[in-house]
Amino acid sequence: MNIPSEQRMFDGKSILITGGTGSFGRQFVKTLLQRCRPKRLVIYSRDELKQFEMAGEFNQDCMRYFIGDVRDLSRTTMAMRKVDYVVHAAALKQVPAAEYNPMECIKTNIYGGENVIHAALANDVEKVIALSTDKAANPINLYGATKLVSDKLFVAANNFVGDHRTRFAVVRYGNVVGSRGSVVPLFNKLVAQGSDHLPITDVRMTRFWITLQQGVDFVLKNFARMYGGEVFVPKIPSVNVVDVAHAMAPGLAHKVVGIRPGEKLHEVMCPADDSHLTLEFADHYLIRPTIQFVQEVDFTTNRLGERGQAVAPGFEYHSGRNPQFLSVEEIRSFNHASGIA
């Protein structure tokens, strides 16, 4: 296996993943165990059954499983003792559920994010990356709005670290192929059950598309790239939801069921209003902080020596106007790469 040299930074280190039993957390752990030799890998989440099941698969000596909730500051602070790197993946993510349960979404995604920041500072954690979503850009639903607030919290946290070594960054990407709650498992389930049609929200709907492994690799690389305060956005393709249905069930009828509460037709990852802050690199975009930090940073060259340049005024990274769209056959290849038939 060709292991990127920058990932040696995880050897001998302690890494904590909030929401670590989720799709991302499991793939992140699998990848780190294959490529690196961490001192400790701490799974921090609130579901004891998922932790029990995950411990059956990942039971190496470096693994630790902590029951806890990011809503609980004292427990979160305790879990981060002697931790070097944190990936904050815990969130309430289902758009309709957030619309119907707004306070619960706010408690986890906003107050929970604030607790992760305070716990990281209290333990002098070296680096924290918070996972975001395309829905945080120009949000129209509560989930996206709470993740935008979370993004702002993690970016601004770099301005009050004081003499701590801790630095915070954000990774924002689109729909993860095959993740729990996404359309691919739903379509798979319906096909397996012998359904005579697949539900389509809107034939015009587009989404950014990324495999779980690509998301994990992007996060790992950004630990090496980051100064603190960046929002990292990968360059990834788009799909049309109708093409996804054709790729998974050729010939099966479609039924338009309408957009769910809080859904968009298209997603944006770099808003036009942030174009003056956006830099383009070879394989990603970087949105610089809107605020001036105490210590000025030149984000045009990252810690790996990669150089970026300013995008054109008004530039918007939009799923419906993405220059790269996957064909039906390419979607099948993405599904196969994600372990989906």
Rosetta blueprint (number, residue, H / E / L):
1 M L
2 N L
3 I L
4 P L
5 S H
6 E H
7 Q H
8 R H
9 M H
10 F H
11 D L
12 G L
13 K L
14 S E
15 I E
16 L E
17 I E
18 T E
19 G L
20 G L
21 T L
22 G L
23 S H
24 F H
25 G H
26 R H
27 Q H
28 F H
29 V H
30 K H
31 T H
32 L H
33 L H
34 Q H
35 R H
36 C L
37 R L
38 P L
39 K L
40 R E
41 L E
42 V E
43 I E
44 Y E
45 S E
46 R L
47 D L
48 E H
49 L H
50 K H
51 Q H
52 F H
53 E H
54 M H
55 A H
56 G H
57 E H
58 F L
59 N L
60 Q L
61 D L
62 C L
63 M E
64 R E
65 Y E
66 F E
67 I E
68 G L
69 D L
70 V L
71 R L
72 D L
73 L H
74 S H
75 R H
76 T H
77 T H
78 M H
79 A H
80 M L
81 R L
82 K L
83 V L
84 D L
85 Y E
86 V E
87 V E
88 H E
89 A L
90 A L
91 A L
92 L L
93 K L
94 Q L
95 V H
96 P H
97 A H
98 A H
99 E H
100 Y H
101 N L
102 P H
103 M H
104 E H
105 C H
106 I H
107 K H
108 T H
109 N H
110 I H
111 Y H
112 G H
113 G H
114 E H
115 N H
116 V H
117 I H
118 H H
119 A H
120 A H
121 L H
122 A H
123 N L
124 D L
125 V L
126 E L
127 K E
128 V E
129 I E
130 A E
131 L E
132 S L
133 T L
134 D H
135 K H
136 A H
137 A L
138 N L
139 P L
140 I L
141 N L
142 L H
143 Y H
144 G H
145 A H
146 T H
147 K H
148 L H
149 V H
150 S H
151 D H
152 K H
153 L H
154 F H
155 V H
156 A H
157 A H
158 N H
159 N H
160 F H
161 V L
162 G L
163 D L
164 H L
165 R L
166 T L
167 R E
168 F E
169 A E
170 V E
171 V E
172 R L
173 Y L
174 G L
175 N E
176 V E
177 V L
178 G L
179 S L
180 R L
181 G L
182 S L
183 V H
184 V H
185 P H
186 L H
187 F H
188 N H
189 K H
190 L H
191 V H
192 A H
193 Q L
194 G L
195 S L
196 D L
197 H E
198 L E
199 P E
200 I E
201 T L
202 D L
203 V L
204 R L
205 M L
206 T E
207 R E
208 F E
209 W E
210 I E
211 T L
212 L H
213 Q H
214 Q H
215 G H
216 V H
217 D H
218 F H
219 V H
220 L H
221 K H
222 N H
223 F H
224 A H
225 R H
226 M L
227 Y L
228 G L
229 G L
230 E L
231 V E
232 F E
233 V E
234 P E
235 K L
236 I L
237 P L
238 S E
239 V E
240 N E
241 V H
242 V H
243 D H
244 V H
245 A H
246 H H
247 A H
248 M H
249 A L
250 P L
251 G L
252 L L
253 A E
254 H E
255 K E
256 V E
257 V L
258 G L
259 I L
260 R L
261 P L
262 G L
263 E L
264 K L
265 L L
266 H L
267 E L
268 V E
269 M E
270 C E
271 P L
272 A H
273 D H
274 D H
275 S H
276 H H
277 L H
278 T E
279 L E
280 E E
281 F L
282 A L
283 D L
284 H E
285 Y E
286 L E
287 I E
288 R L
289 P L
290 T L
291 I L
292 Q L
293 F L
294 V L
295 Q L
296 E L
297 V L
298 D L
299 F L
300 T L
301 T E
302 N L
303 R L
304 L L
305 G L
306 E L
307 R E
308 G L
309 Q E
310 A E
311 V L
312 A L
313 P L
314 G L
315 F L
316 E L
317 Y E
318 H E
319 S L
320 G L
321 R L
322 N L
323 P L
324 Q L
325 F E
326 L L
327 S L
328 V H
329 E H
330 E H
331 I H
332 R H
333 S H
334 F H
335 N H
336 H H
337 A H
338 S L
339 G L
340 I L
341 A L
